[in-house]
Amino acid sequence: MFVERLWRTIQCEEVYLWDEADGWQAKKSLGTYFDFYRNERAHQALGYRTPSEVYAER
C-alpha cells in the first residue's frame, strides 16, 4: 500500500506535469524529486515532518 501511495504522489507531482525528452532526463528529474520528497516535503502521516527528520530521530 505504501508503494502505491508513493507512486501516485510521484505521478501527480512529477511525471504527469513534465514532458521528458528521454530516459536520461526522466532519471535526473525523478532523482531531484526524490531528494525533495525525502528532505523538504512535509508528510501528514509523519506529523508534518520530512522522512529525513523522522529517520534521524531513530
Biopython code that builds the backbone (N, CA, C, O; Angstrom):
import numpy as np
from Bio.PDB.StructureBuilder import StructureBuilder

atoms = [
    (1, "MET", "N", (0.821, -1.179, 0.000)),
    (1, "MET", "CA", (0.000, 0.000, 0.000)),
    (1, "MET", "C", (0.873, 1.253, 0.000)),
    (1, "MET", "O", (0.558, 2.219, -0.696)),
    (2, "PHE", "N", (1.956, 1.256, 0.762)),
    (2, "PHE", "CA", (2.836, 2.424, 0.800)),
    (2, "PHE", "C", (3.378, 2.736, -0.587)),
    (2, "PHE", "O", (3.403, 3.894, -1.003)),
    (3, "VAL", "N", (3.811, 1.706, -1.298)),
    (3, "VAL", "CA", (4.387, 1.913, -2.624)),
    (3, "VAL", "C", (3.344, 2.488, -3.577)),
    (3, "VAL", "O", (3.664, 3.335, -4.410)),
    (4, "GLU", "N", (2.091, 2.028, -3.458)),
    (4, "GLU", "CA", (1.034, 2.569, -4.315)),
    (4, "GLU", "C", (0.817, 4.054, -4.050)),
    (4, "GLU", "O", (0.637, 4.832, -4.987)),
    (5, "ARG", "N", (0.834, 4.447, -2.794)),
    (5, "ARG", "CA", (0.665, 5.871, -2.466)),
    (5, "ARG", "C", (1.845, 6.687, -2.965)),
    (5, "ARG", "O", (1.678, 7.776, -3.516)),
    (6, "LEU", "N", (3.039, 6.147, -2.765)),
    (6, "LEU", "CA", (4.243, 6.838, -3.230)),
    (6, "LEU", "C", (4.201, 7.014, -4.740)),
    (6, "LEU", "O", (4.468, 8.105, -5.245)),
    (7, "TRP", "N", (3.867, 5.949, -5.468)),
    (7, "TRP", "CA", (3.828, 6.047, -6.922)),
    (7, "TRP", "C", (2.762, 7.043, -7.379)),
    (7, "TRP", "O", (2.998, 7.808, -8.314)),
    (8, "ARG", "N", (1.594, 7.044, -6.734)),
    (8, "ARG", "CA", (0.550, 8.002, -7.101)),
    (8, "ARG", "C", (1.036, 9.438, -6.879)),
    (8, "ARG", "O", (0.781, 10.315, -7.705)),
    (9, "THR", "N", (1.726, 9.675, -5.780)),
    (9, "THR", "CA", (2.269, 11.005, -5.498)),
    (9, "THR", "C", (3.280, 11.401, -6.561)),
    (9, "THR", "O", (3.257, 12.533, -7.046)),
    (10, "ILE", "N", (4.162, 10.487, -6.926)),
    (10, "ILE", "CA", (5.167, 10.775, -7.948)),
    (10, "ILE", "C", (4.495, 11.089, -9.275)),
    (10, "ILE", "O", (4.897, 12.021, -9.971)),
    (11, "GLN", "N", (3.485, 10.322, -9.624)),
    (11, "GLN", "CA", (2.779, 10.566, -10.879)),
    (11, "GLN", "C", (2.134, 11.946, -10.887)),
    (11, "GLN", "O", (2.277, 12.696, -11.852)),
    (12, "CYS", "N", (1.431, 12.277, -9.822)),
    (12, "CYS", "CA", (0.689, 13.547, -9.777)),
    (12, "CYS", "C", (1.593, 14.764, -9.663)),
    (12, "CYS", "O", (1.312, 15.805, -10.257)),
    (13, "GLU", "N", (2.674, 14.641, -8.905)),
    (13, "GLU", "CA", (3.516, 15.809, -8.640)),
    (13, "GLU", "C", (4.717, 15.934, -9.574)),
    (13, "GLU", "O", (5.359, 16.984, -9.603)),
    (14, "GLU", "N", (5.031, 14.897, -10.329)),
    (14, "GLU", "CA", (6.226, 14.967, -11.163)),
    (14, "GLU", "C", (6.003, 14.420, -12.576)),
    (14, "GLU", "O", (6.154, 15.157, -13.550)),
    (15, "VAL", "N", (5.654, 13.172, -12.696)),
    (15, "VAL", "CA", (5.630, 12.508, -14.004)),
    (15, "VAL", "C", (4.644, 13.142, -14.968)),
    (15, "VAL", "O", (5.002, 13.424, -16.112)),
    (16, "TYR", "N", (3.416, 13.372, -14.539)),
    (16, "TYR", "CA", (2.391, 13.886, -15.440)),
    (16, "TYR", "C", (2.534, 15.378, -15.727)),
    (16, "TYR", "O", (1.905, 15.888, -16.653)),
    (17, "LEU", "N", (3.341, 16.073, -14.958)),
    (17, "LEU", "CA", (3.484, 17.513, -15.144)),
    (17, "LEU", "C", (4.528, 17.888, -16.195)),
    (17, "LEU", "O", (4.469, 18.973, -16.772)),
    (18, "TRP", "N", (5.482, 16.992, -16.443)),
    (18, "TRP", "CA", (6.601, 17.327, -17.316)),
    (18, "TRP", "C", (6.687, 16.334, -18.466)),
    (18, "TRP", "O", (6.473, 15.135, -18.287)),
    (19, "ASP", "N", (6.992, 16.837, -19.614)),
    (19, "ASP", "CA", (7.176, 16.013, -20.806)),
    (19, "ASP", "C", (8.678, 15.788, -21.000)),
    (19, "ASP", "O", (9.369, 16.616, -21.593)),
    (20, "GLU", "N", (9.158, 14.685, -20.504)),
    (20, "GLU", "CA", (10.595, 14.391, -20.581)),
    (20, "GLU", "C", (10.975, 13.972, -21.998)),
    (20, "GLU", "O", (10.238, 13.230, -22.648)),
    (21, "ALA", "N", (12.113, 14.440, -22.470)),
    (21, "ALA", "CA", (12.563, 14.155, -23.830)),
    (21, "ALA", "C", (13.086, 12.728, -23.968)),
    (21, "ALA", "O", (12.920, 12.102, -25.015)),
    (22, "ASP", "N", (13.716, 12.215, -22.914)),
    (22, "ASP", "CA", (14.278, 10.870, -22.989)),
    (22, "ASP", "C", (14.426, 10.283, -21.587)),
    (22, "ASP", "O", (14.106, 10.940, -20.597)),
    (23, "GLY", "N", (14.900, 9.076, -21.510)),
    (23, "GLY", "CA", (15.045, 8.380, -20.236)),
    (23, "GLY", "C", (16.054, 9.022, -19.306)),
    (23, "GLY", "O", (15.875, 9.007, -18.088)),
    (24, "TRP", "N", (17.118, 9.588, -19.868)),
    (24, "TRP", "CA", (18.141, 10.234, -19.034)),
    (24, "TRP", "C", (17.570, 11.458, -18.330)),
    (24, "TRP", "O", (17.831, 11.686, -17.149)),
    (25, "GLN", "N", (16.801, 12.228, -19.054)),
    (25, "GLN", "CA", (16.181, 13.422, -18.461)),
    (25, "GLN", "C", (15.168, 13.020, -17.400)),
    (25, "GLN", "O", (15.078, 13.663, -16.354)),
    (26, "ALA", "N", (14.402, 11.961, -17.657)),
    (26, "ALA", "CA", (13.423, 11.477, -16.672)),
    (26, "ALA", "C", (14.127, 10.989, -15.412)),
    (26, "ALA", "O", (13.661, 11.247, -14.302)),
    (27, "LYS", "N", (15.245, 10.285, -15.574)),
    (27, "LYS", "CA", (16.001, 9.791, -14.418)),
    (27, "LYS", "C", (16.509, 10.957, -13.566)),
    (27, "LYS", "O", (16.418, 10.919, -12.339)),
    (28, "LYS", "N", (17.036, 11.979, -14.211)),
    (28, "LYS", "CA", (17.534, 13.158, -13.491)),
    (28, "LYS", "C", (16.392, 13.865, -12.766)),
    (28, "LYS", "O", (16.530, 14.258, -11.607)),
    (29, "SER", "N", (15.270, 14.023, -13.453)),
    (29, "SER", "CA", (14.108, 14.691, -12.879)),
    (29, "SER", "C", (13.576, 13.935, -11.663)),
    (29, "SER", "O", (13.261, 14.538, -10.638)),
    (30, "LEU", "N", (13.479, 12.614, -11.785)),
    (30, "LEU", "CA", (12.992, 11.810, -10.658)),
    (30, "LEU", "C", (13.975, 11.835, -9.490)),
    (30, "LEU", "O", (13.556, 11.844, -8.332)),
    (31, "GLY", "N", (15.261, 11.846, -9.776)),
    (31, "GLY", "CA", (16.258, 11.947, -8.709)),
    (31, "GLY", "C", (16.107, 13.237, -7.922)),
    (31, "GLY", "O", (16.176, 13.241, -6.693)),
    (32, "THR", "N", (15.903, 14.318, -8.636)),
    (32, "THR", "CA", (15.684, 15.618, -7.997)),
    (32, "THR", "C", (14.409, 15.592, -7.162)),
    (32, "THR", "O", (14.374, 16.115, -6.048)),
    (33, "TYR", "N", (13.362, 14.976, -7.713)),
    (33, "TYR", "CA", (12.095, 14.912, -6.980)),
    (33, "TYR", "C", (12.239, 14.083, -5.703)),
    (33, "TYR", "O", (11.714, 14.467, -4.658)),
    (34, "PHE", "N", (12.948, 12.944, -5.775)),
    (34, "PHE", "CA", (13.112, 12.116, -4.576)),
    (34, "PHE", "C", (13.916, 12.838, -3.502)),
    (34, "PHE", "O", (13.643, 12.662, -2.315)),
    (35, "ASP", "N", (14.903, 13.649, -3.892)),
    (35, "ASP", "CA", (15.618, 14.466, -2.903)),
    (35, "ASP", "C", (14.650, 15.425, -2.218)),
    (35, "ASP", "O", (14.680, 15.574, -0.996)),
    (36, "PHE", "N", (13.797, 16.073, -2.999)),
    (36, "PHE", "CA", (12.777, 16.967, -2.450)),
    (36, "PHE", "C", (11.827, 16.191, -1.530)),
    (36, "PHE", "O", (11.517, 16.645, -0.429)),
    (37, "TYR", "N", (11.370, 15.028, -1.984)),
    (37, "TYR", "CA", (10.405, 14.213, -1.244)),
    (37, "TYR", "C", (10.965, 13.808, 0.127)),
    (37, "TYR", "O", (10.242, 13.835, 1.123)),
    (38, "ARG", "N", (12.232, 13.438, 0.178)),
    (38, "ARG", "CA", (12.857, 13.000, 1.427)),
    (38, "ARG", "C", (13.219, 14.146, 2.359)),
    (38, "ARG", "O", (13.076, 14.033, 3.577)),
    (39, "ASN", "N", (13.686, 15.245, 1.788)),
    (39, "ASN", "CA", (14.303, 16.281, 2.612)),
    (39, "ASN", "C", (13.499, 17.559, 2.810)),
    (39, "ASN", "O", (13.795, 18.327, 3.726)),
    (40, "GLU", "N", (12.496, 17.809, 1.983)),
    (40, "GLU", "CA", (11.776, 19.081, 2.076)),
    (40, "GLU", "C", (10.266, 18.943, 2.202)),
    (40, "GLU", "O", (9.620, 19.802, 2.803)),
    (41, "ARG", "N", (9.693, 17.890, 1.652)),
    (41, "ARG", "CA", (8.233, 17.749, 1.609)),
    (41, "ARG", "C", (7.714, 17.201, 2.937)),
    (41, "ARG", "O", (8.046, 16.081, 3.326)),
    (42, "ALA", "N", (6.904, 17.991, 3.624)),
    (42, "ALA", "CA", (6.323, 17.541, 4.898)),
    (42, "ALA", "C", (5.220, 16.518, 4.620)),
    (42, "ALA", "O", (4.463, 16.658, 3.658)),
    (43, "HIS", "N", (5.135, 15.496, 5.462)),
    (43, "HIS", "CA", (4.173, 14.417, 5.289)),
    (43, "HIS", "C", (3.187, 14.412, 6.452)),
    (43, "HIS", "O", (3.591, 14.404, 7.615)),
    (44, "GLN", "N", (1.916, 14.415, 6.141)),
    (44, "GLN", "CA", (0.881, 14.418, 7.168)),
    (44, "GLN", "C", (1.005, 13.207, 8.089)),
    (44, "GLN", "O", (0.873, 13.339, 9.306)),
    (45, "ALA", "N", (1.253, 12.042, 7.525)),
    (45, "ALA", "CA", (1.345, 10.814, 8.322)),
    (45, "ALA", "C", (2.550, 10.819, 9.261)),
    (45, "ALA", "O", (2.607, 10.028, 10.202)),
    (46, "LEU", "N", (3.506, 11.701, 9.011)),
    (46, "LEU", "CA", (4.701, 11.785, 9.855)),
    (46, "LEU", "C", (4.648, 12.996, 10.781)),
    (46, "LEU", "O", (5.681, 13.456, 11.268)),
    (47, "GLY", "N", (3.462, 13.503, 11.019)),
    (47, "GLY", "CA", (3.313, 14.670, 11.879)),
    (47, "GLY", "C", (3.867, 15.931, 11.233)),
    (47, "GLY", "O", (4.417, 16.794, 11.916)),
    (48, "TYR", "N", (3.722, 16.037, 9.921)),
    (48, "TYR", "CA", (4.197, 17.176, 9.137)),
    (48, "TYR", "C", (5.707, 17.378, 9.261)),
    (48, "TYR", "O", (6.214, 18.499, 9.272)),
    (49, "ARG", "N", (6.393, 16.258, 9.355)),
    (49, "ARG", "CA", (7.859, 16.254, 9.312)),
    (49, "ARG", "C", (8.295, 15.575, 8.025)),
    (49, "ARG", "O", (7.500, 14.907, 7.364)),
    (50, "THR", "N", (9.549, 15.750, 7.678)),
    (50, "THR", "CA", (10.078, 15.092, 6.488)),
    (50, "THR", "C", (10.545, 13.681, 6.856)),
    (50, "THR", "O", (10.827, 13.411, 8.023)),
    (51, "PRO", "N", (10.629, 12.781, 5.876)),
    (51, "PRO", "CA", (11.153, 11.451, 6.160)),
    (51, "PRO", "C", (12.573, 11.493, 6.722)),
    (51, "PRO", "O", (12.924, 10.673, 7.570)),
    (52, "SER", "N", (13.381, 12.424, 6.267)),
    (52, "SER", "CA", (14.748, 12.550, 6.788)),
    (52, "SER", "C", (14.758, 12.898, 8.272)),
    (52, "SER", "O", (15.574, 12.377, 9.032)),
    (53, "GLU", "N", (13.844, 13.787, 8.684)),
    (53, "GLU", "CA", (13.760, 14.132, 10.112)),
    (53, "GLU", "C", (13.351, 12.934, 10.945)),
    (53, "GLU", "O", (13.916, 12.704, 12.015)),
    (54, "VAL", "N", (12.391, 12.176, 10.480)),
    (54, "VAL", "CA", (11.919, 11.009, 11.221)),
    (54, "VAL", "C", (13.026, 9.966, 11.301)),
    (54, "VAL", "O", (13.246, 9.373, 12.357)),
    (55, "TYR", "N", (13.719, 9.739, 10.199)),
    (55, "TYR", "CA", (14.789, 8.757, 10.195)),
    (55, "TYR", "C", (15.931, 9.162, 11.130)),
    (55, "TYR", "O", (16.516, 8.312, 11.801)),
    (56, "ALA", "N", (16.245, 10.458, 11.175)),
    (56, "ALA", "CA", (17.330, 10.943, 12.028)),
    (56, "ALA", "C", (17.013, 10.755, 13.518)),
    (56, "ALA", "O", (17.927, 10.674, 14.339)),
    (57, "GLU", "N", (15.733, 10.688, 13.867)),
    (57, "GLU", "CA", (15.349, 10.513, 15.263)),
    (57, "GLU", "C", (15.560, 9.100, 15.764)),
    (57, "GLU", "O", (15.564, 8.861, 16.971)),
    (58, "ARG", "N", (15.732, 8.176, 14.860)),
    (58, "ARG", "CA", (15.912, 6.767, 15.268)),
    (58, "ARG", "C", (17.210, 6.541, 15.956)),
    (58, "ARG", "O", (17.508, 5.416, 16.358)),
]
sb = StructureBuilder()
sb.init_structure("model")
sb.init_model(0)
sb.init_chain("A")
sb.init_seg("    ")
for serial, (resi, resn, name, xyz) in enumerate(atoms, 1):
    if name == "N":
        sb.init_residue(resn, " ", resi, " ")
    sb.init_atom(name, np.array(xyz, "f"), 0.0, 1.0, " ", f" {name:<3s}", serial, name[0])
structure = sb.get_structure()
